[in-house]
């Protein structure tokens, strides 16, 4: 029997890996939908027997690839040294004495066999992506105070939050987790001021700059403009085009990608433009709502490195547990109209969810019987 799930709903509700570990039977369709992400690759390897046995997870792949490339580069350099030596010998002694000429001919044959057999290719380095959030300066704590806040979207709707209280400073590194519909994105909107509490107060320092990332930010982009011209328009204080080129280049957009119309860029490339814009707005507090959508693993790692170097605060909503594990110091669970600080790591939270899902699956299976 093959279990059937809408993977888009699975992504939206909980971490896909939990479902793969606890529920899904082998399915090539599932593999295709789940092919991106270290956590997914590692778990798919255990669950799909048609994958190569030595595939490993993404971290092992990176290590193995580095070792293979190092050996390949050594082999390439050795071959190039041999080729240079033989060509020099042939050119110098090919028309000399009979003995030296025979040796030159022998080396020429050896060289021909090497070329015919296929030479080792030179290792080409991948493009380096290095996200960067400029120094945001300081704001004295507390920068955000949420006091006895309750919220619902309409009078006839249930409360999303009831009497929640917490504070955020520039050293906060918080990840919000919980089931779909529990109010994670809603809380970010309340903090930034896009939504107003039904009851209670949210106090923010008057000098605080908040940078909120969400998927609809791409609507800000002028698709007929290039990334370079759009960023120059957004930051007129940057006068030199080459300086802006360097800024955008740090986010993995180079050459034609900087000057072609934004509509020609992929979703992932547009996300990088938005991150460049967000970073150079120099926020004190980052509110990131599912920032890894459309980003590959290398770009996600670059984002994590930039967040860890960032001097301001962070509130993150993400189903990417790998990213949470890289950047979050605190895990807050949004559920049952309140916020609860998780006492363990994101990995222990994930294990707890897995146990809960396996228990639900077992109960459902017994009910079907």
C-alpha positions in Angstrom: 0.0 0.0 0.0 1.3 3.5 -0.9 0.3 6.3 1.5 -0.9 9.4 -0.3 -0.3 13.0 1.0 -0.5 16.4 -0.5 3.1 17.4 -0.1 2.4 21.1 -0.4 0.1 20.8 2.7 2.8 18.7 4.5 5.4 21.4 3.9 2.9 24.1 5.2 1.9 22.1 8.3 5.1 20.4 9.7 8.6 19.5 8.7 8.5 17.1 5.7 11.2 15.0 7.1 8.9 13.9 10.0 6.4 12.5 7.5 9.1 10.8 5.5 10.6 9.2 8.6 7.2 8.1 10.0 4.7 7.7 7.2 5.7 7.6 3.6 6.3 4.5 1.5 8.8 4.6 -1.4 7.5 6.9 -4.1 9.5 8.5 -7.0 7.0 11.3 -7.0 7.7 12.1 -3.4 11.4 12.0 -4.1 11.1 14.5 -6.9 9.0 16.8 -4.7 11.4 16.5 -1.8 14.7 16.6 -3.6 15.9 19.9 -2.0 17.4 20.2 1.5 19.9 18.4 3.7 17.3 17.0 6.1 15.2 15.6 3.2 18.1 14.1 1.4 19.4 12.3 4.6 16.0 10.9 5.4 15.1 9.9 1.8 18.3 7.9 1.7 17.0 5.7 4.5 13.5 5.4 3.0 13.9 4.9 -0.7 15.7 1.7 -1.6 16.3 2.8 -5.2 18.8 5.4 -4.1 22.5 4.5 -4.2 23.6 2.9 -0.9 26.6 5.2 -0.6 24.8 8.5 -1.2 24.8 9.7 2.4 23.3 13.0 3.5 24.3 16.5 2.2 26.9 17.1 4.9 28.7 13.9 4.1 28.4 14.7 0.4 30.1 18.0 0.9 33.0 16.4 2.8 33.3 13.5 0.3 33.2 15.9 -2.7 35.9 18.1 -1.1 38.2 15.0 -0.7 37.5 13.8 -4.3 38.2 17.3 -5.7 41.5 17.5 -3.8 42.6 14.1 -5.3 41.3 15.1 -8.7 43.3 18.4 -8.6 46.5 16.5 -7.5 46.0 14.1 -10.5 45.4 17.0 -12.8 48.5 18.8 -11.7 50.6 15.6 -12.0 49.4 15.0 -15.6 50.0 18.6 -16.6 53.6 18.4 -15.2 54.1 15.2 -17.2 52.7 16.7 -20.4 54.9 19.8 -20.0 58.0 17.7 -19.4 57.3 15.4 -22.4 56.5 18.3 -24.8 59.7 20.1 -23.7 61.7 16.9 -24.3 60.2 16.3 -27.7 60.8 19.8 -28.8 64.4 19.8 -27.6 65.5 16.3 -28.7 63.1 15.3 -31.5 65.6 16.1 -34.2 68.8 15.2 -32.2 70.9 12.1 -32.3 69.2 8.8 -33.2 69.1 7.7 -29.6 67.6 10.9 -28.3 65.2 11.0 -31.3 63.9 7.5 -30.4 63.4 8.6 -26.8 61.5 11.7 -28.0 59.3 9.5 -30.3 58.6 7.2 -27.3 57.5 10.1 -25.2 55.4 11.4 -28.0 53.6 8.0 -28.2 53.1 8.1 -24.4 51.7 11.6 -24.6 49.3 10.5 -27.4 48.1 7.5 -25.3 47.5 9.9 -22.3 45.4 12.2 -24.4 43.5 9.4 -26.1 42.8 7.8 -22.8 41.3 11.0 -21.4 43.0 13.6 -19.3 41.8 14.6 -15.8 39.7 17.7 -15.9 40.7 20.8 -13.8 38.5 21.3 -10.8 36.4 24.5 -11.3 35.3 26.2 -8.1 31.6 26.9 -7.6 30.4 30.4 -7.6 30.7 31.8 -4.1 27.6 33.3 -2.4 28.3 35.4 0.6 25.2 37.1 2.1 25.9 40.0 4.4 23.9 42.2 6.8 25.7 45.5 7.5 26.3 46.6 11.1 22.9 48.0 12.3 24.2 50.0 15.3 22.7 49.7 18.7 19.3 50.3 20.3 19.0 50.1 24.1 16.8 47.2 25.4 14.0 46.5 25.4 13.5 47.2 21.7 10.1 45.4 21.5 7.6 44.7 24.3 4.5 42.7 23.8 2.2 43.2 26.7 -0.9 41.2 27.5 -1.8 40.9 23.7 -4.8 39.1 22.4 -5.7 38.9 18.7 -8.4 37.6 16.4 -9.1 38.5 12.8 -12.8 39.3 13.3 -15.3 39.5 16.1 -16.9 36.2 15.0 -13.5 34.5 14.6 -11.7 32.5 17.4 -8.7 34.0 19.2 -5.3 33.3 17.6 -3.5 34.6 20.7 -4.7 35.2 24.2 -2.8 37.4 26.8 0.7 36.7 25.5 3.7 38.7 26.8 7.3 38.7 25.8 10.2 41.0 25.0 12.8 41.1 22.2 16.3 42.7 22.1 19.0 42.9 19.5 20.6 39.7 20.9 17.4 37.7 20.4 17.6 34.7 18.1 14.1 33.2 18.2 12.5 30.5 15.9 8.7 30.2 16.0 7.4 26.7 15.4 4.1 25.0 15.6 1.2 23.6 13.5 -0.1 25.4 10.5 -2.7 28.1 11.5 -1.3 28.6 15.0 -0.4 32.2 14.2 3.4 32.2 13.5 3.1 34.6 10.5 0.4 36.5 12.3 2.7 37.2 15.2 5.3 38.7 12.8 2.6 41.0 11.3 1.6 42.1 14.8 5.2 42.9 15.7 5.8 44.9 12.5 2.5 46.8 12.9 0.7 45.3 9.8 -1.9 44.0 12.2 -3.3 45.7 15.4 -3.9 43.7 18.6 -7.5 43.1 19.6 -6.4 43.8 23.2 -3.1 44.7 24.8 -0.1 46.8 23.6 3.0 46.3 21.5 5.7 48.9 22.3 8.7 49.5 20.0 11.6 51.8 20.4 11.1 54.8 18.2 14.5 54.3 16.6 14.0 50.7 15.8 14.2 49.6 12.1 12.5 46.3 11.3 13.3 44.3 8.2 10.5 41.7 7.5 11.0 39.1 4.8 8.0 37.3 3.3 7.1 35.7 0.0 5.0 38.7 -1.2 8.0 41.0 -1.0 8.7 40.1 -4.6 5.7 42.3 -5.5 7.9 45.3 -4.7 10.2 44.5 -7.6 9.8 46.4 -10.9 10.0 43.5 -13.3 10.8 45.7 -16.3 13.9 47.1 -14.5 17.2 45.3 -14.0 18.3 44.3 -10.5 21.1 46.8 -10.8 18.9 49.8 -11.7 16.2 48.8 -9.2 18.7 48.7 -6.4 20.3 52.0 -7.5 16.8 53.5 -7.4 16.1 52.1 -3.9 19.4 53.4 -2.6 20.2 56.7 -4.3 23.0 57.4 -1.7 25.1 54.8 -3.5 26.3 56.8 -6.5 28.8 54.4 -8.1 27.4 51.6 -10.3 30.5 49.4 -9.6 29.8 49.6 -5.9 26.2 48.5 -6.4 27.5 45.7 -8.7 29.7 44.4 -5.8 26.8 44.6 -3.4 24.5 42.6 -5.6 27.3 40.2 -6.5 27.6 39.1 -2.9 24.1 37.7 -3.1 25.0 35.5 -6.1 23.9 37.7 -9.0 26.6 38.4 -11.5 27.1 39.5 -15.1 24.0 39.5 -17.2 21.8 38.6 -14.1 22.4 42.1 -12.8 21.4 43.9 -16.0 18.7 41.8 -17.5 15.0 42.6 -16.7 14.1 41.2 -13.3 11.2 39.3 -15.0 13.9 37.1 -16.7 15.3 36.0 -13.3 14.2 32.8 -11.6 12.3 32.9 -8.3 15.5 32.1 -6.4 17.4 34.9 -8.1 14.5 37.4 -7.4 14.7 36.3 -3.7 18.4 37.2 -3.7 17.6 40.7 -5.0 15.1 41.1 -2.1 17.7 39.9 0.4 20.1 42.5 -1.0 17.5 45.2 -0.7 16.5 44.0 2.9 20.1 43.9 4.0 21.1 47.3 2.8 18.0 48.8 4.5 20.1 48.1 7.6 17.4 46.8 10.0 18.0 46.3 13.7 15.6 43.4 13.8 15.0 40.7 11.1 11.6 39.1 10.9 12.0 36.2 8.4 8.9 34.3 7.3 9.9 31.2 5.3 13.1 32.7 3.9 14.4 29.4 2.4 11.6 29.0 -0.2 13.2 29.0 -3.7 16.8 28.9 -2.3 19.2 26.0 -2.8 21.3 24.6 0.0 24.4 26.6 -0.7 22.4 29.8 -0.6 20.6 28.8 2.6 24.0 28.1 4.2 25.2 31.6 3.1 22.0 33.1 4.7 22.7 31.2 7.9 26.3 32.5 8.0 25.1 36.1 7.5 22.5 35.8 10.2 25.1 34.5 12.6 27.3 37.4 11.9 24.4 39.9 12.1 24.6 42.3 15.0 20.8 42.7 15.4 17.9 40.5 16.5 16.1 37.7 14.7 12.6 36.2 14.8 12.4 33.3 12.3 9.5 31.3 11.0 10.6 28.3 9.0 9.8 24.7 8.3 13.5 24.2 7.5 14.7 22.6 10.8 18.3 22.6 9.5 18.3 26.4 9.2 16.7 26.8 12.6 19.4 24.6 14.1 22.0 26.8 12.5 20.8 30.2 13.7 18.3 30.0 16.6 19.1 30.2 20.3 15.5 29.9 21.4 12.6 27.8 20.1 9.1 29.2 20.8 6.1 27.0 20.2 3.0 28.7 18.8 -0.1 26.6 19.8 -3.3 26.8 21.7 -3.5 30.6 21.6 -0.2 31.1 23.4 3.6 31.0 23.1 5.7 28.4 25.0 9.5 28.4 25.2 10.7 24.9 24.2 13.3 23.7 26.7 15.3 21.7 24.3 16.8 22.1 20.8 15.0 22.1 17.5 16.1 18.5 17.1 14.4 17.4 20.3 11.3 19.3 19.2 11.4 17.4 15.9 11.7 14.1 17.7 8.7 15.0 19.8 6.7 15.8 16.7 7.7 12.6 15.1 6.6 10.5 18.1 3.2 12.4 18.1 2.7 11.7 14.3 3.7 8.0 14.7 1.2 7.7 17.6 -1.5 9.4 15.4 -0.8 7.0 12.5 -0.9 4.0 14.8 -4.2 5.1 16.2 -5.6 5.8 12.7 -4.5 2.3 11.5 -6.1 0.5 14.5 -9.3 2.5 13.8 -9.4 1.3 10.2 -9.2 -2.3 11.4 
